[in-house]
Amino acid sequence: MRLMSRFRFPLEAASGYNESMAKQESSVLEARKSTLAPPPLYTVVLLNDDFTPMDFVVCVLQKFFSMDREQATQIMLKVHMEGRGVCGIYPRDIAATKVDQVSHFARENQHPLACIMEEN
């Protein structure tokens, strides 16, 4: 005599185990490579203006882009001489956050420093 569950299935079916599952357990799975593309990157750029002090630009580069004083000074001079300087290349969300942080910090300190992001 077979025991039946309350749903009128044999116990094997009620437990969720059947012959097809036994076949699946014995098969070997092959690894597949994922074809995800890397996220698009954005360049964060500081733009020159005639009012923001050079020391403030160096401070921004050190504070928000983790540069040492020498690196920050080189980029500040590039912004001053060429009108723009690349601060870093980041995924979109990080680049947007850095632009917002720099813009907010500049406005807090009453400087018109402009920071933008451009898609690579």
N, C-alpha and C positions, 0 to 999 in steps of 0.2 A: 504494500500500500504506500502511495506517495503522499507526502505532506503537501498541502496547498496553502498558499498565503491567502489573505482575505481578498486579494484582487484577482483570484482565480488563475494565478500563474504558478508554475512549479517553483520550488525554492531556488533553483539555479537562476531562473529568470528574475526572480524578485531580488536576488542579491546583486544583479547587474553584471554577472560574469557569464559569458557564453563562449562557444567554440571560436567565433571570429576574433574575440579578444585574445584567446590563447594563441592564435596564429599571429596576431599583431605583436605580441610580446616576444615571440621568437624571431621576428624579422629585425634586420639591422637598418638603422636609419642613416641616410647619407647626409652629410653636411652641405648646406647650400650657402652660397655667398650672397650677402645682402647687397643690393644695388642702390643704396641711398647715396644721394649726392651730398657733398659737404654744404653747410649753410653758406649763403652769399656773405661776403665780407664787405665792410664799409670802412672808409678812411675818415678819421676825425682830423679836421683841419682848423687851425687858428688863423683868423684874418687880421691884417694890420689895420690900425686906426692911429690917428695922430694924438690921442688923448690918454690912452692907457700907459702907465709907466712900465718900463722894461722890467723892473724888479717885481712888479705884480705878475707879469707874464711868466717870469721864471718861477715864482711861487706857485702859480696855477699848474705849471708843468710838473713841478715836484709833487704837489699835493694830489692831483687827480690822475697823473700818468706815471707815477712812481719813478721819476727820473732823478739822477743825481744832479748836482749843481752844474757840472760841466756840460752834460747832455742838454739840460734845460736851457743853458745860456746859448748853446749852438743853435737850438731850434728857435729861441727868441730872436737871435740875430737874423736867422733866415726869414722869419716873419717880418722883421723890421726892414730888411733889404729887398726881399722879393715880393712882399705883400701877403704871403701865406706860408704856413709851415705845417707839415704833417706831424701829428702827435702820436698816432698809432693806427693800427688796422684791427678791427674787431667785428664779431657777429653783430647783426642789426640791433638787438636789444641792449647789448653792452655799449655800443657806439651811441645809441640814443640816450642812454643813461648818463654817459660821460658828457655829452653835449648839454644836457639839462643841468647837470651839476656845475659845469663851468659857467654857463649862462647865469644861473641863479647866484653863484658866488660873485661873479662880476657885478651884477646888479646890486647885490647886498653891499658891495664896496664902492658903489657909484662909479663904475667904469663901463665904457661901451664896448668892451672886448667881445668880438663875435666868434663863435665856434660853430662849425657846421659839420655835417657828415655827407660823404659822397659814396655812391656805390662803386665798387671796383669793376 
